[in-house]
Amino acid sequence: MAKLTIEEIQKRQELTEKLKTKVLTVNEGEELKRLLEKEKEQATSLGDIIAVLGIAFLIGLVIAFLADDKK
């Protein structure tokens, strides 16, 4: 199980805020998706279904944002 580092947690929070305000770049979106996937793995290994669902929802938002941004 790969835990997020303090720096990764801070970066995820920063990028999530950028996603909320729709100022996320494509590279930042890819980085946020990677961090969320890592966080989802950790939540899955801990059996935290609620966290997994929330993270999966955020990943979906990032994918939708990136798809919309590429149009």
Steps between C-alpha positions, in 0.01 A plus 500: 500500500648830391412782738484856379782715632431833672609677180265286289209573735569873479530481121173303476324765707645781287403329175151416630446870572614581146253243368219665698581838343561347154853636466668159487740438211507168315832407666364589843187297426711196413701547820181532707362183343823315583489618862133407533566152357774453760267621776226266374739203518578589860131534593421169326770316692360642824147395405371859514217469248364852559843652426537281189163621369584866569840469336351319200252787465786754503691296241188511282488879535864528399445276197195704398694825545790371293270371226320834488828690499629302200199597284 
